[in-house]
Amino acid sequence: MRRLLITLGLTASLGLGAAGAVGAETIGGEQLSKRGVQVNLGPGAKPVPEIRAETWILVDATNGTVLAAKNAHDRRPPASTLKTLTALTVLLDVPLNQKYVVKTKDTRIEGAHAGLIAGKRYTVEDLLYAMLLLSGNDAATAVARAPGSVKGTVRRMNEVARQLQANDTVVKNPSGLDHKGQRSSSYDLALIARAGLARPDFAEIARTKTYRFPGGGGSMRTIYNQNRLLMGSFRGAVGVKTGYTSNAGRTFVGAATRKGTTLIFAGMGIRDGSASAAAKALRWG
């Protein structure tokens, strides 16, 4: 298969290497427009294991090569895996040590919460850890408001997606909560994760298992990453993000490094345990 493509225009700020020009109507190559599992096995290569998901992709993070994929450009609700784009976008524009005072409306967002306290001052770094480790929708809303407004960050997220050639992605909110018209694809989620992991700050947060997070009254509490691939025994795991809503089903972006090679798995509509599906693909890769 052809390489997973990125646009040259954003490589300087994201720290990515050069990629080839778009050479087919389907971003990433014409083979990715075909239905079902797509793979080009070399001599002696083992068959691709069954990955029970509506759509998935396995990518070499260094050079962007697609190892295998299934319906890679199918557009589906991304759930909290969209928070990878939220993190990447904010990191492009805001320093980690910038302070933000949480508003009451940040804490009233539905779904998973990191337990932010209205009126309390947090750093953007604190909010990013709460968002990526705990998948807190309150943290996602707060960190999106830190650059100026949630609406502005959503607009910027869509701009970053276009610059990355993540053309299947349409952002309506920073948390990934189901919203009419919000969508992405396994191809795009891998592309976004690749861009994120190329940044030391994003990569550090994504691979962190525990973090000391500010609590009430000057106290600190330990928060734990919800990524079972990372928290389990999978050798070399380096992140990236879990996701689930009743509409999206299980979504997951996982990455691991072995012998100097980092692979990224992105799956949507996963019908097994998300970490188990990722482990199958990564182990084969």
C-alpha positions in Angstrom: 0.0 0.0 0.0 1.0 3.6 -0.4 2.1 5.7 2.5 -0.3 7.3 4.9 0.0 10.9 3.7 0.5 14.2 5.5 0.7 17.6 4.0 4.1 19.2 3.9 2.7 22.5 5.0 2.4 21.5 8.7 5.5 19.4 9.0 7.7 22.1 10.5 5.4 22.8 13.4 4.5 19.2 14.0 8.1 17.9 13.6 7.2 15.3 11.0 9.3 14.2 8.1 8.4 14.7 4.4 5.7 12.7 2.8 4.9 11.9 -0.8 2.4 14.0 -2.8 -1.2 12.9 -3.1 -1.2 10.5 -6.1 -4.7 9.0 -6.0 -8.3 10.1 -5.4 -8.3 8.2 -2.1 -6.0 9.8 0.4 -3.4 7.2 1.2 -3.8 5.3 -2.0 -6.5 3.7 -4.1 -6.3 0.3 -2.3 -7.7 2.0 0.8 -10.9 2.7 -1.1 -11.6 -1.0 -1.4 -13.9 -2.8 1.0 -12.8 -5.4 3.5 -9.3 -6.2 4.8 -6.5 -4.8 2.6 -3.0 -6.1 3.0 0.0 -6.9 0.8 1.7 -9.9 2.4 5.4 -10.5 1.8 7.0 -13.9 1.5 6.6 -15.8 4.8 4.3 -13.2 6.4 1.6 -14.5 8.6 -2.1 -13.8 7.7 -3.7 -10.8 9.4 -5.6 -11.9 12.5 -9.3 -11.3 12.7 -9.9 -7.9 14.1 -13.6 -7.6 15.1 -14.2 -4.0 14.2 -16.2 -2.1 11.6 -13.1 -0.2 10.5 -9.4 -0.3 11.5 -5.9 0.5 10.3 -2.3 -0.4 11.3 0.4 2.1 10.4 4.1 2.5 10.8 4.5 5.8 12.7 8.0 6.6 11.4 7.4 6.5 7.6 3.6 6.4 7.4 3.4 3.0 5.7 0.0 1.3 6.0 0.6 -2.4 7.0 -3.0 -3.4 6.8 -6.5 -1.9 7.0 -10.2 -2.6 6.8 -12.6 0.1 5.5 -10.1 2.7 6.5 -12.0 5.7 5.3 -15.4 4.8 6.7 -16.8 7.8 8.6 -18.1 7.1 12.0 -18.6 8.9 15.4 -15.1 9.0 17.0 -16.2 9.2 20.7 -13.3 10.3 22.9 -10.5 9.3 20.5 -11.3 12.8 19.1 -9.6 14.2 22.2 -6.2 13.4 20.4 -7.0 16.1 17.9 -8.1 18.4 20.8 -4.7 17.9 22.5 -2.7 18.3 19.3 -4.5 21.5 18.4 -4.1 23.1 21.8 -0.5 22.1 22.0 0.2 23.9 18.7 -1.1 27.2 20.1 -0.9 27.3 23.9 2.1 26.7 26.3 1.8 23.9 28.9 2.3 26.3 31.8 -0.5 28.7 30.8 -3.1 29.0 33.6 -6.9 28.6 33.2 -9.6 29.2 35.8 -12.3 26.6 35.4 -15.8 28.0 34.8 -19.0 26.4 36.2 -20.2 25.6 32.7 -17.0 23.6 32.1 -18.0 21.3 35.0 -21.6 20.8 33.7 -20.7 18.9 30.5 -22.3 15.5 30.3 -20.4 12.2 30.3 -17.1 11.3 32.0 -15.6 13.9 34.4 -12.1 14.4 35.7 -13.6 16.3 38.7 -12.5 19.8 37.9 -13.5 22.4 40.5 -15.2 25.6 39.3 -13.1 28.7 40.2 -9.9 26.7 40.6 -6.8 27.5 38.6 -5.2 24.7 36.6 -2.4 24.7 34.1 -3.0 23.6 30.5 -0.7 20.7 31.3 -3.0 19.6 34.1 -6.0 19.8 31.9 -4.4 17.8 29.1 -3.4 15.0 31.5 -7.0 14.9 32.9 -8.4 14.8 29.4 -6.1 12.1 27.9 -5.7 9.9 31.0 -9.2 10.1 32.5 -11.0 11.1 29.3 -12.7 13.9 31.3 -15.2 15.8 29.2 -14.9 18.7 31.7 -11.2 18.8 31.1 -11.7 18.7 27.3 -14.1 21.6 27.5 -11.8 23.6 29.8 -8.7 23.1 27.8 -10.6 24.0 24.6 -11.7 27.3 26.3 -8.1 28.1 27.5 -7.0 29.5 24.1 -10.0 31.8 24.0 -13.2 29.9 23.4 -14.5 26.4 22.7 -16.0 27.6 19.4 -12.6 29.0 18.3 -10.8 25.7 19.3 -13.3 23.6 17.4 -12.8 25.8 14.3 -9.0 25.4 14.8 -9.4 21.6 15.2 -11.1 21.5 11.8 -8.3 23.6 10.3 -5.6 21.3 11.7 -7.5 18.3 10.4 -7.5 19.8 6.9 -3.8 20.6 7.1 -3.1 17.0 8.1 -5.3 15.8 5.2 -7.6 14.2 7.7 -10.4 14.9 5.3 -12.9 12.4 6.8 -12.9 14.3 10.1 -15.6 16.9 11.0 -15.4 18.4 14.5 -18.4 19.7 16.4 -17.1 19.6 20.0 -13.7 19.0 21.7 -14.8 16.1 23.8 -15.9 13.6 21.2 -19.4 13.4 22.7 -22.0 12.3 20.0 -23.1 15.3 18.0 -24.9 15.4 14.6 -22.3 15.6 11.8 -19.3 14.9 14.0 -17.3 12.1 12.5 -13.8 10.7 11.7 -12.3 7.6 10.3 -9.7 5.0 11.4 -7.4 6.5 8.8 -7.7 10.0 10.2 -7.4 8.9 13.8 -4.1 7.1 12.9 -2.9 10.2 11.0 -3.7 12.5 14.0 -2.0 10.1 16.4 1.1 10.0 14.2 1.2 13.8 14.2 0.8 13.8 18.0 3.4 11.2 18.8 5.9 13.1 16.7 5.7 15.8 19.4 7.6 15.1 22.7 4.9 16.8 24.8 2.0 14.9 23.3 3.9 11.6 23.4 4.9 12.1 27.1 1.3 12.6 28.1 -0.1 9.8 26.0 2.3 7.2 27.5 1.9 8.4 31.1 0.3 5.8 33.4 -0.3 8.0 36.5 -0.3 11.7 37.2 -0.5 13.8 40.3 -3.5 16.1 39.7 -4.6 19.1 41.8 -7.6 18.5 44.0 -9.6 20.7 46.4 -8.0 22.7 49.2 -4.5 22.5 47.8 -4.5 18.7 47.9 -3.2 16.4 45.2 -4.6 13.1 43.9 -3.3 10.4 41.7 -5.2 9.9 38.4 -4.7 6.7 36.3 -4.7 6.2 32.6 -7.8 4.2 31.3 -5.9 2.7 28.4 -5.7 -1.0 29.2 -3.1 -1.7 26.5 -0.8 0.7 28.3 -1.7 -0.2 31.8 -1.5 -4.0 31.1 1.4 -6.2 30.1 1.6 -5.4 26.4 5.3 -4.8 25.8 6.3 -1.5 24.4 2.9 0.2 24.7 3.1 4.0 24.4 -0.5 5.2 24.3 -2.8 6.6 22.9 -6.5 7.0 23.6 -9.7 5.2 24.4 -13.2 6.0 23.4 -16.8 4.9 23.8 -20.4 6.2 23.4 -23.5 4.2 22.8 -23.7 5.6 19.3 -20.0 5.2 18.3 -19.4 1.9 20.2 -15.8 1.2 21.2 -13.2 3.3 19.5 -9.5 3.1 20.2 -6.1 4.3 19.2 -3.2 2.3 20.5 0.5 2.5 19.8 3.6 0.4 20.7 7.3 0.5 20.1 9.5 -2.6 19.6 13.0 -2.8 18.2 12.9 0.9 17.3 9.7 0.7 15.3 6.5 2.3 16.5 3.2 1.1 15.1 -0.2 2.8 15.5 -3.5 0.9 15.5 -6.8 2.8 15.2 -10.2 1.1 15.3 -13.8 2.1 15.3 -16.9 0.1 16.0 -14.8 -2.5 17.8 -16.7 -5.6 18.9 -14.1 -7.1 21.2 -12.2 -5.5 24.0 -10.5 -2.4 22.5 -7.1 -3.2 24.0 -7.4 -6.9 22.9 -8.2 -5.8 19.3 -5.2 -3.4 19.3 -2.9 -6.0 20.8 -3.8 -8.5 18.0 -3.0 -6.0 15.3 0.1 -4.6 16.9 1.5 -8.1 17.7 1.0 -9.2 14.1 2.6 -5.9 12.9 
